[in-house]
Amino acid sequence: MSLFEFDAQHRETAAIWRLFKEMPLHYGLVDGRIFRWWAINIPLNLLPSSPFSGDIDLMVCTLSTPLEPPGVFYKTWETKLVLVDKSGRPRSLKRGKTTGILNQLKTQRKFGSPDVSLLELYLHEVGSKSFKFFPTPEVFNVVELRAKQLREHLFGYQVLPFAHGKNEAGEDFGLYGLDNPFERLRPSIELLRAPKTEATGEFLDLAQYLWAFAESESKILSLPLGFVAITYCRFCKQLCLIHKRGAVRCYYCLRPFTGLHDIPPLSHVQLSKYLRD
C-alpha cells in the first residue's frame, strides 16, 4: 500500500515506520556508532513527573565505537513529511511554519535532549519526474531559508528524499532513495550538525526508563536489541517493542500504530522476493 494512500493524520508516522523497516535509516544518522534501539512517537509526559507536553517523533540510542571511550549516546528528531506528486510538484512544503518547527525543537532542547535535529522526509510519488533531480529550485529555496534559521539556533538539519516503487501489476516494490553525493551509504543528506551536549533533566529520566524497558521487553519477547523500536499505544497506554520485521501494531489491543491501515510486512513487499534470491 502506497504511503500516499494513508490518511494525512497518520501518513508521517507510517513513513517513519516504513523507513525504519525497509531502508538503512541508521546509516549516517547515528555517526557510525553501535545501534541499540529507536523510539517512535514517545510522549514527553510518559513519566508522571514531566511537566512537558508533546511527542518525540524519532529518537535513537547508540553505544560508542571501539575507537571512542565507552558511552551511551542519544539523538532526537522532529520529523516533517513533504509529498511530491508525479508531476514533480511538492505539496505541504511548510514554507511559513519554520517558527513553529523551531518552537518544537526548542521544547526538545529544554526537555534535556543532548542532540536535536529536524529530519525532513521528501516522499515522491511513483513515477515522480523530479526525483532524480532533487532538490528542485522550489524545494531548494525553502530548504536554504530553513537551514539559515536553524543554524542561528544551533539545531541539526537532515533531508531524506525517497520514493515508492510499484511494478506494472501495481505491487508494492518498497522504498528506495537517491545516491548521496557526499556519503554513498547514507540515504539522508546532512545540511547542519547539531552540537552535542549531555542528556539532562526529564529527557535523561525518560531515556533511562526506555533503556530499561527495551532490555526487559527484549528478554520477554526473545528479541535481541538492535533493529527494534519502542513506541507508545495511544489506546491502551502501553509501551511496545517492535522488531524491524514485526507487525506495526500494539500487541496488547492489536490496533495499528498507523491509523486504519497496517504497514505491510517486509515479506509482502515484492522487492524482498528478489533480495532473497
Secondary structure, DSSP 8 states (H G I E B T S, - for coil): --GGGS-HHHHHHHHHHHHHHHS-TTTTTTTT-EEEEEEEEEETTSSTT----SEEEEEEEEE--TTS-S-EEEEEEEEEEEEE-TTS-EE---GGGHHHHHHHHHHHHHHT-SSEEEEEEEEE-TT-TTGGG-S-HHHHHHHHHHHHHHHHTT-EEEEEEEEEEE-TT--EEEEEE---SS-TT-SSEEEE--------HHHHHHHHHHHHHHHHHHHHHT--SSSEEEEE-TTT--EEEEETTS-SB-TTT--BTTTTS----GGGSHHHHHHH-
